[in-house]
Amino acid sequence: MKTIHISLSPNLESDDLKLSISKLINPFIWKKTNYQNKLIQSLNQIFPTSQAFLFNSGRSGLQLALQSLNLPKKSEIITQAFTCSAVINPILANQLKPVYADIKLNSFNLNHLQLNKLLTPKTKAIIIQHTFGTPANLRAIRSFVQKHNLLLIEDCAHSLGAHYQNKPLGSFGDITLLSFGRDKIISSVFGGAILINNPHLLPSFKKLYSKLKLPNHLWTTQQLLHPPLSYLAKKTYHLQIGKLILLLSQKLKLISRAIYPQEKIHQTPTVFPAKLPNPLAHLALNQLNKLSTFNLHRQKIALIYQKKIINPKLKKPQLSKNSIYLRYNILLSNPQNLFTYLKKNQIIAGDWYSQPITPSNNLKLTLYTKGSCPNAEKACQQNLNLPTHPTLSIKQVTKIIYLLNKFK
Ligand SMILES: Cc1ncc(COP(=O)(O)O)c(C=O)c1O
């Protein structure tokens, strides 16, 4: 059986592959139709009370959105530990201070009971992450935000298409981040959007956005090469050739990595922030049209895991009917053994997140204090993500479950 890989173009279907190849073969197609506008229109249909702006990544958008708030230096932004450096780096880039709240272990989301003790006169905003597609406790967090006159930023990088109280996640805050990264809900390799829900924030944001440039053609070509090369790598991974294709493509810079090396020391690459190029907007739009099919598939697989995993060593998450399960996260005392065992059986599982802020070569730079978020640290030591992605078949899920239940 072919390798199951949680993060190697997990959303890539044949129509997406053809699309990227057609754009590589005939770059003039890039200019024919304005897919940026079409993508914005589609996002505005999902989020009718917001205005959408496209970026070459979610982190790009967050960086510009935070800049547009014109907050005093060292203003505090509360966010959860157990997150991605892509959330923290834009805060640091704006000379603001991330303040870390611990998480709940049943949802991997911010524990709102922490908020009171973290609040100071310098607190200006809360970034709320719907981890793995499970809605955070928006009711409690919104009432806290309103009471203390703070801004609410929803991080929907994992949760596009999920709902809370019958409204789409992303329509509850002042600002929303969406990601179209390679292993997110929908993918254009790199890409994202910011939704501005609070009209008071629009003028300053628009002013900055109007000055923003597109990345150069070389960068865009690199992203368009990702689908075909990762497809080839995936198809041949079990023969070891795939690994070689992947390594060589990265080494020769034919394809990008999800995180640039300087981001691991919490600096910003020159390509961020920038607008989303037209061909990548087309890839994102093609995937957005499949959003509900993708998410139904993820939910179906999560339910199967929940029913069929019976190994008492593995702690399953609490299911939430509103979650869309970008990944199905389990906890166990020594996940490394399980990673190795699955890998021997051609299954590459995920490790989001292996540090309270991941990836990082120097956690001190993130201003995270070791021991301050014990649940987040526990989750980092114990977690293993199982795949739920659109191209994962039920046969493959059955194999994963069989192996998990045999694991000692
Ligand atoms: C929780 C979370 N928020 C935001 C981001 C940023 O998204 P992007 O990769 O599009 O910059 C990521 C991933 O990188 C993420 O995991």
The ligand as an ORCA input file, in Angstrom:
! r2SCAN-3c Opt
* xyz 0 1
  C      -3.239     27.906     13.970
  C      -2.624     28.571     12.803
  N      -2.897     29.860     12.576
  C      -2.384     30.523     11.530
  C      -1.533     29.895     10.647
  C      -0.970     30.706      9.529
  O      -1.405     30.311      8.295
  P      -0.460     30.467      7.015
  O       0.359     29.224      6.909
  O      -1.408     30.645      5.883
  O       0.391     31.656      7.231
  C      -1.225     28.550     10.844
  C      -0.345     27.770      9.940
  O       0.645     28.059      9.480
  C      -1.778     27.867     11.947
  O      -1.509     26.576     12.182
*
